[in-house]
């Protein structure tokens, strides 16, 4: 559902799906991750994991995400924002 600024807002179910993807790739339990916990610092993510997350999101949500967006994908909130922007 588009918001007033033209961005697409993801549903709670889609947000949970993103969290599941990230947790699976980073090999952590969902309860270990908060919306703002940093992937690299708090969960030991590396650049390969980031690219895997990006690729999985593209397949799951049928969007195209430029690799330049990886710098925004530092936590769950950032990943959700990138997917919302790519869904416009």
C-alpha positions in Angstrom: 0.0 0.0 0.0 1.6 3.3 -1.1 2.1 6.0 1.6 1.5 9.7 0.9 5.2 10.3 -0.1 5.0 7.6 -2.8 7.0 5.0 -0.9 5.6 1.5 -0.5 5.0 0.4 3.1 5.6 -3.3 3.8 3.1 -5.3 5.8 4.0 -6.8 9.1 4.1 -10.2 7.4 6.6 -8.9 4.7 8.7 -7.4 7.4 8.8 -10.7 9.3 9.7 -12.4 6.0 12.7 -10.1 5.7 13.8 -10.8 9.2 13.6 -14.5 8.6 15.7 -14.2 5.4 18.3 -12.1 7.3 18.4 -14.5 10.3 18.8 -17.5 8.1 21.7 -16.0 6.1 23.4 -14.7 9.2 22.7 -18.0 11.0 21.2 -16.3 14.1 17.9 -16.8 16.0 15.2 -14.2 15.2 15.0 -13.3 18.9 18.7 -12.3 18.8 17.9 -9.5 16.3 16.2 -6.2 16.9 15.1 -3.7 14.3 18.2 -1.6 15.0 20.9 -4.2 16.0 23.8 -3.8 13.6 24.4 -6.8 11.4 28.2 -6.5 11.2 28.9 -5.4 14.8 26.2 -7.3 16.7 25.9 -10.4 14.5 29.2 -10.9 12.8 27.9 -10.3 9.2 30.4 -10.0 6.4 30.2 -8.5 2.9 29.3 -11.9 1.4 26.4 -12.2 3.8 25.2 -8.7 2.8 25.2 -9.7 -0.9 23.4 -13.0 -0.1 20.7 -10.9 1.7 20.4 -8.5 -1.2 20.0 -11.4 -3.7 17.5 -13.3 -1.6 15.4 -10.1 -1.1 15.4 -9.5 -4.9 14.1 -13.0 -5.6 11.6 -13.0 -2.7 10.1 -9.6 -3.4 10.6 -9.5 -7.2 12.6 -6.2 -7.0 15.9 -4.9 -8.2 18.2 -3.5 -5.6 21.5 -1.8 -6.7 24.6 -2.9 -4.8 25.1 0.7 -3.8 22.2 0.2 -1.4 24.3 -2.2 0.7 25.6 0.7 2.7 22.0 1.3 4.0 21.4 -2.3 4.8 23.2 -2.2 8.2 20.2 -3.3 10.3 16.6 -4.6 9.9 15.1 -1.1 9.6 17.6 -0.3 6.9 16.8 -3.4 4.9 13.1 -2.8 5.1 13.6 0.8 3.9 15.7 -0.5 0.9 13.0 -3.0 0.0 10.3 -0.4 0.3 12.2 2.0 -1.9 12.9 -0.7 -4.5 9.1 -1.6 -4.5 8.0 1.9 -5.7 
